[in-house]
């Protein structure tokens, strides 16, 4: 009986062990120029998915852009409320936190898939976009694990999801 209890205790202790944390990424280094977003083969994209225009480019932040702002740079992909995919390309970031972006969404409520270019500003850990042409208000908050918590408010509905850098 004692050996059985010790065995259960060992199993319980092993189950409580957490996986080692992933190493922190190195500081963002400015690159030499714009980076094109990789093309998406048409056959691999399911109907209703977010499709980003192939001409969208990401310009790495200049040396004068604070690291907390530079962390937003790049292509991010996520799902809003478990619905179709959404993407945001944070294309440029200025030293004062102003950004240019392209946001693409799949089926979102009654809204068909689409794409919109926009501008916004990073304040603290939140990137808030100006209202998009379809009436959506979009914001992204940088989480401690390096992902973005996205919120889209459109036609009286709020959609949330987590976005990861691609």
JOVENKA-V790235 format. One record per backbone hydrogen bond with DSSP energy under -1.0 kcal/mol. CO is the residue of the C=O (numbers start at 1). NH is the residue of the N-H. E is the energy in kcal/mol with one decimal. If there is no record, write none. Layout:
co = (CO CO)
nh = (NH NH)
e = (E E)
This chain:
co = (1 2 3 4 5 6 7 8 9 10 11 12 35 41 42 46 48 53 56 58 62 66 66 67 69 70 74 75 76 77 78 80 85 86 87 88 89 89 90 91 92 94 97 98 99 100 100 101 102 103 104 105 108 111 114 116 118 119 120 121 123 125 126 127 128 132 136 137 138 139 140 141 143 147 148 149 150 151 152 153 154 157 159 160 161 163 164)
nh = (5 6 7 8 9 10 11 12 13 14 15 16 58 44 45 49 107 56 37 35 65 69 70 71 72 73 90 166 88 164 86 83 106 78 104 76 91 102 74 59 100 97 122 94 120 91 92 118 89 116 87 114 111 108 105 103 101 130 99 128 126 142 123 140 121 135 132 153 129 151 127 149 146 143 163 141 161 139 159 137 157 154 152 81 150 148 77)
e = (-2.4 -2.4 -2.2 -2.3 -2.4 -2.3 -2.3 -2.7 -2.4 -2.4 -2.3 -1.3 -3.3 -1.1 -1.0 -1.7 -1.7 -1.6 -2.0 -3.8 -1.7 -1.2 -2.6 -1.7 -2.0 -1.5 -2.9 -3.2 -2.3 -2.7 -2.9 -2.6 -1.5 -2.5 -2.9 -2.6 -1.2 -1.6 -1.8 -3.0 -1.6 -2.2 -2.2 -2.7 -1.9 -1.8 -1.4 -2.6 -2.9 -2.5 -2.9 -1.8 -2.4 -2.4 -2.4 -3.0 -2.6 -3.0 -2.4 -2.5 -2.0 -3.0 -2.9 -2.6 -2.0 -2.6 -2.7 -2.7 -2.6 -2.6 -3.5 -2.7 -2.3 -3.1 -3.2 -2.2 -1.9 -2.2 -3.1 -2.4 -2.0 -2.6 -3.0 -3.5 -3.4 -2.5 -2.6)
